[in-house]
Amino acid sequence: MNRKRENGVRITGPDVDLEREVILDSKGRRVDQAYVERALADVDAYWKKQGGRPSLTGEAKHSPHVSFRVTPELKALAMREAEARGMTVSQLAREAFEKFLAS
């Protein structure tokens, strides 16, 4: 059986009743619900430790990404302006978007 949950996780194989069926991991340990919960917590902790940019909201949420093309001249101007202001081109672009959309 192959199905996809709402959260995007793909499940492959039949459902298993961990209370009735004996499933062992590669080290011979029994897999029960507590084992599964610990494994999921380990995976979650691993991914939270991974790098990546911090969310712009200040919370642990995904920040939407906007991408568009510019001429080489406009990119060079943006890079110079951002450097002069001590910011990144992304910060400069966000500031410009906010000012433009607020007007």
N, C-alpha and C positions, 0 to 999 in steps of 0.2 A: 504494500500500500504506500502511496506517495501523495501527501497532501501538504497544503501550506496554511499555517495559522495566520490569524489577523496581524500579529506582530512581525510577520515576514519570515519566521523560522520555518524551515522546511523539515517535515517529519517523514522519514522513510522507514517502512516496515510496519508490522502490525502493532497494535497496542499490547502492552505487557502488564499483567497484574503482578506487581512486585511482591505482594503478600503471598500469592499462591505459587508463583514460578520462581525457581532458584536460578538466578543469573549471577555469574561470577565475572569479575574484571580480570585483566591480564595477570594480576598478582594473586588470584584465587580468593579475593575478598567478595563477600556477597553484596550484590547491588540491591539496596532497598531504597525507600523513599528518602530517608535521611542522607544516604550516600548521594542520591541525585541532587538533593538540595545543596549539599556541600559542594558538589562539582559545579553546579550552576553559580553558586556564590564565588567560587574560585575563578571561574571564567569572567564573571562580572567585575571582580576586583582587578583581574589582569587587564581588561579593556579600559577600566577607569585610570589605570596607571600609565597607559600608553600616552604618548605625546599628543600633539595636536594643538590647535589654537584654542584659547579660552573663548567661551561663548560671549557674545556681545551683550547678552542680557544680564550677565553676572550670575546666572544660574547654570546648572549643568544641562543646558538645552542646545540643540543644534541651531546655529545661526545660518539663515538662508544665504545663498551665494548668488551674486549677480556678476555676469561677465559680459563684456562688449569689446568690440574692436575699435582701435583708434589709429590714426596715422602715426608714422614714426616721429614726426615733428611734435605732435600733441603729446605723445608718450615722453619725449625728451623734456618738453616744457613741464609736464606733471612731475617728472622725476626731480628736476631742478627745484621746482617750487616746494615739493615735499621735503627735500633735503634742506632747503633754506629755512623751513619751518620746524625742522627736527621731527618730522613725522614720516610715515610710510605713504606710498602712493594710495594704498587702500584707505588709510585714514583721511587723506586729502579728498579722495573721491567721495567717501561717506559724508564728509563735511559739506562738500559742494552739492551733493544730492539733497541733503537735509535743508540747506539754505534755499536751493532752487524750488523744492517742493513746498517749503513753508511760505513762499512768496505768492 
